[in-house]
Amino acid sequence: MKWVMAVCLLSMTYLGGRTLAASRLAPDEWPSTVVTQVASSHKVVALTFDACEAGTRMPLDQSIIDVLLARRIPFTVFMGGRFARDNSAEVRALAALPFVSIQNHSWSHPKDMRALTDEQVRVEVTRAQQMLTQVTGYTPTLFRFPGGHADQRTVDLVRDMGLQVVHWRWPEGDPDPRMDADAMVARTLGRTRSGDILVFHINSRGWHTAEALPQIIDGLSARGFQWVLLDQALR
């Protein structure tokens, strides 16, 4: 998720080929090339999920998948390469569905990719791209930075690799166990407007997401929103 806060570095950080005695990284400043909404003449909303591992093996949240499959709602999963490797059978089956899109979310989900060198950024993206293509049979065209932490340098690096960077207008906050289903439903139904990209977690980190999704989906559908598959909507 995108938190507007400074990230402390306790040691010397090697950035973009230069060694900087920096004690902090500046708050995220997304370039205008980062997509945060879908442009459409229709009343649309894109449902997306993050699926990643940061050292600990994580599974797909089957309770969320059951909700989505029952309603056949188009959805996009921004997935880490390591996650795809460790859940390859389940990911392959998910990717075979015509209303599901699997996109790039880095290899190992670094806490803040702005703290990586140019080459480290490229490796994170490339390794994930290779694994996701191998597992799903499709080559991702979109990328989402872990935590939304990105700046002009890192976004340009990813775009130079042929990937469009997609984030969100506001985060759901579902990794916070204090965000219960009722609060999530109220927040989403109250904030969503046409073109929004909703972001949840499908790697067992969305504590109450499966409970909230049916009400969110039904509530937005009742208001006339059409659900779009992100990569198709951005073409």
SVG drawing of the C-alpha trace seen along z (x, -y; Angstrom):
<svg xmlns="http://www.w3.org/2000/svg" viewBox="-29 -14 58 42">
<polyline fill="none" stroke="black" stroke-width="0.4" points="0.0,0.0 1.1,-3.6 1.9,-5.2 2.9,-8.9 5.9,-8.5 9.6,-8.6 11.4,-5.3 14.5,-5.3 17.7,-3.7 20.1,-2.7 23.1,-2.2 24.7,-3.6 22.5,-3.0 23.7,-2.3 21.3,-4.0 21.5,-4.0 25.2,-3.5 26.0,-6.1 26.7,-5.7 24.6,-8.1 24.9,-8.8 21.1,-9.1 19.3,-8.6 15.9,-8.7 14.0,-8.1 11.6,-10.9 7.9,-10.2 6.6,-8.6 6.1,-11.0 4.5,-9.1 5.2,-10.4 2.3,-11.3 3.0,-8.1 1.8,-5.9 -1.8,-4.9 -4.2,-5.4 -7.5,-5.3 -9.1,-3.8 -10.2,-6.4 -13.6,-5.4 -16.8,-7.0 -18.6,-4.3 -19.1,-3.8 -16.3,-1.3 -14.3,0.1 -11.3,2.5 -10.9,5.1 -7.3,5.9 -5.4,8.0 -1.8,8.2 -0.2,11.7 3.4,11.8 5.9,13.3 8.6,11.5 10.6,14.4 7.7,16.5 5.8,18.8 2.2,17.6 -0.8,19.4 -3.7,18.0 -6.7,17.2 -9.2,19.7 -12.1,18.0 -11.6,14.9 -11.3,17.0 -14.5,18.7 -16.4,15.4 -14.9,14.2 -15.5,17.4 -19.1,17.6 -19.8,14.1 -17.4,14.4 -16.2,10.9 -13.2,9.8 -10.2,9.3 -6.5,8.8 -3.8,10.2 -0.5,8.4 1.7,11.4 5.3,11.8 7.5,14.2 8.4,16.2 4.7,16.4 3.9,17.8 6.7,20.3 5.5,21.6 1.9,21.8 2.4,22.8 -0.5,25.3 -3.1,23.0 -1.8,20.0 -1.8,21.8 -5.5,22.9 -6.4,19.3 -4.7,17.8 -6.6,20.1 -9.9,18.4 -10.9,15.8 -11.9,13.2 -8.6,13.3 -5.3,11.5 -2.0,12.1 0.5,9.2 4.0,8.4 4.5,7.4 8.4,8.0 10.2,11.2 10.7,11.0 8.6,8.0 11.3,5.7 10.0,3.3 11.0,0.3 12.4,0.6 13.6,-3.0 16.4,-1.7 17.6,0.7 20.2,0.0 19.1,-0.2 20.3,3.3 18.6,4.7 15.3,3.1 15.7,4.7 16.5,8.1 13.4,8.0 11.2,7.2 12.8,9.5 12.9,12.6 9.2,12.1 8.4,11.6 10.1,14.9 8.5,16.9 5.0,15.5 5.3,16.2 6.5,19.7 3.7,20.5 0.7,18.8 1.7,19.0 1.1,15.2 3.6,12.3 2.5,9.6 2.2,6.1 1.5,4.3 3.6,3.7 2.8,2.7 5.5,1.6 5.5,3.3 3.8,1.0 3.4,-1.5 6.9,-2.8 8.1,-4.4 9.7,-7.5 10.7,-8.9 13.8,-6.8 12.2,-3.4 9.1,-4.1 11.3,-5.0 13.3,-1.8 10.2,0.4 8.6,-1.5 11.9,-1.1 11.3,2.7 8.0,2.3 5.7,2.5 3.0,0.0 3.0,-0.9 -0.4,-0.7 -1.2,-1.7 -4.5,-3.1 -6.2,-6.3 -6.6,-5.2 -5.7,-1.9 -8.2,0.4 -6.0,1.2 -7.1,4.8 -3.8,6.2 -4.7,4.3 -6.7,6.8 -8.4,3.8 -10.1,3.0 -13.1,5.3 -15.6,6.2 -18.1,3.6 -15.5,0.8 -14.1,2.0 -17.6,2.1 -18.4,-1.4 -15.1,-2.8 -15.2,-1.3 -18.8,-2.0 -18.4,-5.6 -15.2,-6.4 -15.4,-4.5 -16.0,-6.6 -15.9,-5.7 -12.5,-4.6 -11.2,-3.6 -8.7,-0.7 -9.5,1.2 -6.7,2.9 -7.0,5.9 -4.7,8.8 -5.3,12.4 -2.2,13.9 -3.9,14.6 -3.1,11.0 -6.5,9.6 -7.9,10.5 -11.6,9.6 -11.6,9.3 -13.5,12.4 -16.3,11.3 -16.4,7.8 -16.2,8.7 -19.8,9.9 -21.2,6.7 -18.7,4.6 -19.4,6.3 -23.1,6.4 -23.2,2.8 -21.2,1.3 -23.0,3.5 -26.3,2.2 -25.0,-1.4 -24.4,-0.6 -20.7,0.0 -19.3,2.3 -16.3,4.5 -13.4,4.4 -10.2,6.4 -7.4,4.0 -5.1,4.8 -7.9,4.8 -9.3,1.5 -5.9,-0.2 -5.2,0.8"/>
</svg>
